[in-house]
């Protein structure tokens, strides 16, 4: 699906409603933005990263112990 949008003041970009609905994006949700072959890629991050982390590591999340590995995993799985 493709939709046209306009870059606004302060370089803001409005994601069209059809795309927001298809991806079930919510206001305030975090995204990962990167450039790939001259294109801007915007990937939604999980809404509840701690739940995802518990599933990945198989035990309650402890920030100090698990943060470096969790960050690597989250970036590699964003938007799946």
Backbone torsions as a table, in degrees:
resi	resn	phi	psi	omega
1	UNK	NA	137.9	176.8
2	UNK	-129.3	142.2	175.6
3	UNK	-139.4	147.3	177.1
4	UNK	-91.0	143.2	177.5
5	UNK	-142.0	171.4	-178.3
6	UNK	-124.0	138.4	174.1
7	UNK	-78.8	122.1	-175.1
8	UNK	-96.7	-165.2	178.1
9	UNK	-57.5	144.9	-178.8
10	UNK	57.4	24.9	175.6
11	UNK	63.1	29.8	177.0
12	UNK	-76.1	152.2	180.0
13	UNK	-134.1	125.4	178.3
14	UNK	-93.2	125.9	177.5
15	UNK	-82.3	122.9	-177.2
16	UNK	-56.7	148.6	-175.5
17	UNK	-55.5	-41.6	-178.1
18	UNK	-61.1	-38.2	179.4
19	UNK	-74.4	-41.6	176.9
20	UNK	-57.5	-44.1	-178.8
21	UNK	-68.0	-42.1	-179.6
22	UNK	-61.1	-38.3	-178.4
23	UNK	-94.9	0.3	-176.4
24	UNK	49.8	46.9	177.7
25	UNK	-75.0	145.2	178.8
26	UNK	-122.3	149.7	176.4
27	UNK	-58.0	133.3	-179.9
28	UNK	89.8	-9.2	179.3
29	UNK	-67.1	141.4	-179.5
30	UNK	-83.9	147.7	178.1
31	UNK	-133.0	158.9	175.2
32	UNK	-107.4	127.6	-178.0
33	UNK	-118.8	129.6	176.6
34	UNK	-149.3	168.5	-179.5
35	UNK	-107.6	133.6	-179.8
36	UNK	-135.9	114.1	179.5
37	UNK	50.2	46.0	177.1
38	UNK	77.4	9.8	179.5
39	UNK	-116.4	147.1	175.6
40	UNK	-87.0	124.5	178.8
41	UNK	-111.6	125.5	178.7
42	UNK	-117.3	116.4	-178.1
43	UNK	-116.2	125.6	177.2
44	UNK	-66.4	138.3	173.7
45	UNK	-92.6	154.9	179.5
46	UNK	-56.8	141.9	-179.3
47	UNK	-69.0	-32.4	179.9
48	UNK	-123.3	82.0	-175.0
49	UNK	-63.6	-28.1	-179.3
50	UNK	-68.3	-34.8	176.4
51	UNK	-66.0	-43.8	178.3
52	UNK	-62.4	-42.4	-179.4
53	UNK	-62.5	-41.4	178.0
54	UNK	-61.7	-38.1	177.9
55	UNK	-66.0	-39.0	-177.5
56	UNK	-72.1	-47.2	-175.4
57	UNK	-90.4	-12.4	174.2
58	UNK	74.7	15.2	177.8
59	UNK	-158.0	168.3	178.6
60	UNK	-56.6	139.9	-176.6
61	UNK	-75.3	130.1	173.3
62	UNK	-118.6	113.0	-170.9
63	UNK	-52.3	-51.6	-175.1
64	UNK	-60.7	-41.4	-177.3
65	UNK	-77.3	-41.6	-168.2
66	UNK	-101.8	-10.8	-172.3
67	UNK	-57.2	-49.3	-177.7
68	UNK	-59.1	-46.3	-179.9
69	UNK	-67.9	-39.0	-179.7
70	UNK	-62.8	-41.4	179.8
71	UNK	-64.3	-43.1	177.7
72	UNK	-61.6	-44.7	-179.1
73	UNK	-64.2	-45.3	-177.3
74	UNK	-60.7	-44.1	179.6
75	UNK	-65.5	-35.2	-178.3
76	UNK	-78.3	-18.5	-177.8
77	UNK	-112.4	8.0	-177.1
78	UNK	-59.7	133.3	173.3
79	UNK	77.2	9.9	179.7
80	UNK	-72.5	NA	NA
